[in-house]
Amino acid sequence: MKYTQLGRTGLLVSEVCLGTMNFGRRMDEADSHECMDKALELGINFFDTADVYGLDATPPKRGLTEEMIGNWFAEDAKRREEVVLATKCWNPMTTNEGVNNRGVSARHIKLACEASLKRLKTDHIDVYIMHHIERTTPFDEIWQAMEQLVREGKILYVGSSNFPAWQIVKANEIAKQRHFLGLVCEQSPFNLTNRALEMEVMPACKEYGVGVMAYGAIGGGMLAGGVIERAEKKEGRSGMNPGFVKKVEANREAIIAYENLCKEIGEHPLEVAISWMTAHPGVCTSVVGPSAVSQLEQYVRGSELRLDAEVFEKLDAIWPGPGGEAPEAYAWGQKVLPQFSYAE
């Protein structure tokens, strides 16, 4: 496993980050604990979760995933020392959804953080992430609350998720005025089928030293292999999803070209998708959400796969994205490929 600095910080994180959204959703507690054990064995030191995870469990229980991780930490104190832990706040955590039980007001940040610490059975969160933008809360209020948590030793770094570029810039400019570190990472969806980040978000993150935590590497199953057959036969969870079937049909030619290229180079489509995302110069770490331990191992194999320049060029041709950074992507009237110099 290779490690990289999280944005402009001195914190080293694995280039594969264990996403835990399926803990309690598709994996019970025993399987989740086994997955975390395997992650450490494979060299993954970065774990990502959120306070709301467990919402899709049966029965639904917001906070369930954090509880599972906390129980795992409690079994062996050394585990917490080995893990760089990220969790998130923003979503409402109770079904009655009181008017202040959401967002990133100073009040909600304080209460959400303290609740996460209890569920996670830890005294601090390494990276505390705002799950979504909050248009009604000024950043002076947000940073005041985050600064207080840092002073108390409850969090070390702050990140964002699903932020547009202008919000990342605004957040860090205001943090700079307050002599605060500000955002050090941004977690956003990114994969071969969805390259919108290349236009605005990635350039902003590069300028401000914000590490991109890319999630959704296989495009909701689009890049997992055997996609068209699964959609036509309505097999599996994705194949039974009308939205997925519609998306497959809209991208049929690209999917066929992609899967043929994978066959040509003798590599599994899922692993090629992970390899491409890991190698992308705009990506700091790839957040993967396995639903089984074996799938985690496959994700790691993909991160270790090194594709050559010719393959990257063919992938760019199949899934060209927006055409590069703004404003060239939309103002110059043409796309130039390859768009990036991929990591070796």
C-alpha positions in Angstrom: 0.0 0.0 0.0 1.2 3.5 -0.9 0.7 6.5 1.3 0.2 10.1 0.5 -0.1 13.4 2.4 -3.7 14.4 3.0 -3.8 17.7 1.2 -1.3 20.2 2.5 -1.1 18.5 5.9 1.7 16.3 7.2 -0.8 13.5 7.8 -0.1 10.3 5.8 -3.1 8.3 4.6 -3.3 5.2 2.4 -4.2 5.7 -1.2 -7.2 3.5 -0.6 -9.6 4.7 2.1 -12.0 2.2 3.7 -15.5 3.6 3.2 -18.0 2.1 5.7 -21.4 3.0 4.3 -22.2 -0.7 3.9 -21.5 -1.6 7.5 -25.0 -2.4 8.9 -26.4 -2.0 5.4 -25.0 -5.0 3.6 -22.5 -6.3 6.2 -23.4 -7.3 9.8 -21.2 -6.4 12.7 -19.1 -9.5 12.6 -18.4 -9.1 8.8 -17.7 -5.4 9.3 -15.2 -6.1 12.0 -13.5 -8.7 9.7 -13.4 -6.1 7.0 -11.7 -3.6 9.2 -9.2 -6.3 10.3 -8.4 -7.1 6.7 -8.1 -3.4 5.8 -5.3 -3.0 8.4 -3.7 -6.2 7.2 -3.7 -4.8 3.6 -2.1 -1.5 4.8 -5.2 0.7 4.7 -4.9 3.2 7.6 -7.7 5.6 6.5 -11.3 4.8 7.5 -14.2 7.0 6.5 -17.7 7.0 8.0 -20.6 9.3 8.9 -22.9 9.8 11.7 -26.0 9.1 9.6 -24.7 5.8 8.2 -27.1 3.0 9.3 -30.0 4.9 7.8 -30.3 2.2 5.1 -29.9 -0.7 7.5 -32.8 -3.1 8.4 -34.2 -1.8 10.6 -32.9 1.7 10.0 -30.7 3.1 12.7 -28.8 6.3 12.2 -25.4 6.0 14.0 -25.3 2.2 13.6 -22.1 2.2 11.6 -20.2 4.5 14.0 -21.3 2.1 16.8 -19.9 -0.9 15.0 -16.6 0.9 14.5 -16.6 2.0 18.1 -17.1 -1.6 19.3 -14.2 -2.7 17.1 -12.0 -0.1 18.6 -13.1 -1.2 22.1 -11.9 -4.7 21.5 -8.3 -3.6 21.0 -7.0 -0.1 21.9 -4.1 -0.4 19.5 -6.5 -0.3 16.6 -7.5 3.3 17.2 -3.8 4.2 17.1 -3.4 2.6 13.7 -6.4 4.3 12.1 -6.8 7.8 10.7 -10.5 8.2 11.4 -12.9 10.5 9.4 -16.5 11.0 10.1 -19.1 13.5 9.1 -21.9 15.7 10.3 -24.8 17.6 8.6 -27.7 15.2 8.4 -30.5 15.0 11.0 -30.1 12.1 13.4 -33.5 11.7 14.8 -36.8 10.9 13.1 -38.6 13.9 14.6 -36.1 16.1 12.9 -36.2 19.2 15.1 -35.5 22.4 13.3 -31.9 22.6 14.7 -31.2 18.9 14.3 -29.2 19.3 11.1 -26.7 21.4 9.1 -23.5 23.0 10.3 -24.6 25.6 12.8 -22.3 26.0 15.7 -24.8 24.2 17.9 -25.3 21.2 15.6 -21.5 20.9 15.0 -20.9 20.7 18.8 -23.7 18.2 19.6 -23.0 16.0 16.5 -19.3 15.8 17.3 -19.9 14.8 20.9 -22.5 12.2 19.8 -20.1 10.7 17.2 -17.3 10.5 19.8 -19.5 8.5 22.1 -20.6 6.1 19.4 -17.1 5.7 18.1 -15.7 5.1 21.6 -12.8 7.5 21.0 -11.6 10.8 22.4 -10.9 12.4 19.1 -11.8 12.4 15.4 -8.8 12.9 13.0 -10.8 14.4 10.1 -14.2 15.9 10.8 -16.1 16.4 7.5 -19.1 18.6 6.7 -21.3 16.1 4.7 -22.8 18.8 2.5 -22.6 22.5 2.0 -24.8 24.7 4.2 -25.8 27.9 2.4 -27.5 29.5 5.4 -24.6 29.3 7.9 -21.7 31.8 7.6 -18.2 30.4 7.6 -17.3 32.6 10.5 -19.7 30.6 12.6 -18.6 27.3 11.2 -14.9 28.0 11.8 -15.6 29.3 15.3 -17.2 26.0 16.2 -14.5 23.9 14.5 -11.7 26.0 16.2 -13.3 25.3 19.5 -13.3 21.5 18.8 -9.7 21.7 17.8 -8.8 23.5 21.0 -10.6 20.8 23.0 -8.7 18.1 21.2 -11.9 16.5 19.9 -11.0 17.0 16.2 -7.7 17.5 14.4 -8.5 18.5 10.8 -11.6 19.7 9.0 -12.9 18.5 5.6 -15.8 19.0 3.3 -17.9 16.8 1.1 -19.9 17.6 -2.0 -18.7 21.2 -2.0 -18.5 23.3 -5.2 -15.2 24.9 -6.0 -16.3 28.4 -5.0 -17.4 27.2 -1.6 -14.0 25.5 -1.1 -12.3 28.8 -2.0 -14.6 30.9 0.2 -14.2 28.5 3.2 -10.4 28.6 3.0 -10.1 32.4 2.5 -12.2 33.0 5.6 -10.2 30.4 7.5 -7.0 32.2 6.5 -8.4 35.5 7.9 -9.0 33.7 11.2 -5.5 32.2 11.2 -7.1 28.7 11.0 -6.0 25.8 8.8 -9.4 25.5 7.2 -10.4 22.7 4.8 -7.7 20.0 4.2 -9.8 17.6 2.1 -12.9 17.4 -0.1 -14.8 14.2 -0.6 -16.7 14.1 -3.9 -18.0 11.5 -6.4 -15.5 10.9 -9.2 -15.0 8.0 -11.7 -14.5 7.4 -15.4 -18.2 8.0 -16.1 -18.4 11.1 -13.9 -15.4 13.5 -14.4 -17.1 16.8 -13.6 -14.6 17.5 -10.7 -11.8 18.0 -13.3 -13.4 21.3 -14.4 -13.6 23.4 -11.2 -13.2 21.4 -8.0 -9.9 19.8 -8.6 -8.1 23.0 -9.8 -9.4 24.8 -6.7 -8.3 21.9 -4.4 -4.8 21.9 -6.0 -4.5 25.7 -5.5 -5.5 25.5 -1.8 -3.8 22.3 -0.9 -7.0 20.4 -0.4 -6.8 16.6 -0.9 -9.5 15.1 -3.0 -11.1 12.0 -1.4 -12.8 10.5 -4.5 -15.7 8.1 -4.0 -17.9 6.1 -6.4 -15.0 4.5 -8.4 -17.1 2.0 -10.2 -19.9 4.4 -11.1 -22.7 2.7 -9.2 -21.8 -0.6 -10.9 -21.4 0.8 -14.4 -17.6 -0.1 -14.4 -17.9 -3.4 -12.6 -18.0 -5.7 -15.7 -20.8 -7.6 -17.2 -23.0 -4.6 -16.9 -25.1 -4.8 -20.0 -26.0 -8.4 -19.5 -26.9 -7.8 -15.9 -29.1 -4.8 -16.8 -30.9 -6.8 -19.6 -31.5 -9.8 -17.3 -32.3 -7.5 -14.4 -29.9 -9.4 -12.2 -28.5 -8.2 -8.8 -29.3 -5.1 -6.9 -28.1 -2.8 -9.7 -29.7 -4.7 -12.5 -33.1 -4.4 -10.7 -32.8 -0.6 -10.4 -34.7 1.2 -13.2 -32.3 4.2 -13.0 -29.3 2.0 -13.4 -30.8 0.2 -16.4 -31.6 3.5 -18.1 -28.1 4.8 -17.4 -26.6 1.6 -18.9 -28.7 2.0 -22.0 -27.6 5.6 -22.4 -23.9 4.6 -22.2 -24.1 1.3 -24.0 -21.4 2.1 -26.6 -18.9 3.4 -24.1 -19.5 0.4 -21.8 -18.9 -2.0 -24.6 -15.7 -0.2 -25.6 -14.6 -0.1 -22.0 -15.2 -3.8 -21.3 -13.5 -4.7 -24.6 -10.5 -2.7 -23.7 -10.3 -4.5 -20.3 -10.4 -7.8 -22.1 -7.7 -6.7 -24.5 -5.3 -5.8 -21.6 -6.4 -8.9 -19.6 -7.6 -6.9 -16.5 -10.9 -6.9 -14.6 -13.1 -3.8 -15.3 -13.5 -3.0 -11.6 -9.8 -3.1 -11.0 -9.1 -0.9 -14.1 -11.6 1.7 -12.8 -9.8 1.7 -9.4 -6.4 1.9 -11.0 -7.4 4.9 -13.2 -8.9 6.8 -10.2 -5.8 6.0 -8.0 -3.4 7.2 -10.7 -5.3 10.4 -11.4 -3.2 13.4 -10.4 -6.2 15.2 -8.9 -7.0 12.3 -6.5 -5.4 12.0 -3.0 -7.2 8.8 -1.9 -9.9 6.6 -3.3 -12.8 5.9 -0.9 -14.1 2.4 -1.6 -17.2 0.9 0.0 -16.9 -2.9 0.0 -19.9 -5.1 0.7 -17.6 -8.1 1.4 -14.0 -8.7 2.5 -13.2 -10.3 -0.9 -14.3 -7.1 -2.6 -12.0 -5.0 -0.5 -9.1 -7.2 -1.6 -10.1 -6.6 -5.2 -10.2 -2.9 -4.7 -6.7 -3.0 -3.3 -5.5 -5.1 -6.2 -6.9 -2.4 -8.5 -5.0 0.3 -6.7 -1.8 -1.6 -7.2 -2.4 -2.1 -10.9 -0.3 0.2 -13.0 -1.7 1.0 -16.5 0.6 2.3 -19.2 0.2 5.6 -21.1 -1.5 4.0 -24.1 -4.3 2.5 -21.9 -4.9 5.9 -20.2 -5.2 7.5 -23.6 -7.8 4.9 -24.7 -9.7 5.4 -21.4 -9.8 9.1 -22.0 -11.1 8.5 -25.5 -13.9 6.3 -24.2 -14.8 8.4 -21.2 -13.6 11.9 -22.1 -15.1 13.9 -19.3 -15.6 17.7 -19.5 -12.5 18.2 -21.6 -10.1 19.5 -18.8 -10.2 22.5 -16.5 -12.3 25.6 -16.8 -12.4 27.8 -18.8 -10.7 25.7 -21.5 -13.2 22.9 -21.1 -16.1 25.1 -22.3 -14.6 28.3 -23.7 -12.1 27.0 -26.2 -14.5 24.9 -28.2 -12.4 21.7 -28.2 -11.2 18.9 -26.0 -7.6 18.1 -25.9 -6.6 14.5 -25.0 -4.9 13.2 -23.0 -6.1 15.7 -20.4 -3.6 14.9 -17.6 -0.3 13.4 -17.0 -1.2 10.4 -14.9 0.8 9.3 -11.9 3.4 6.6 -12.5 
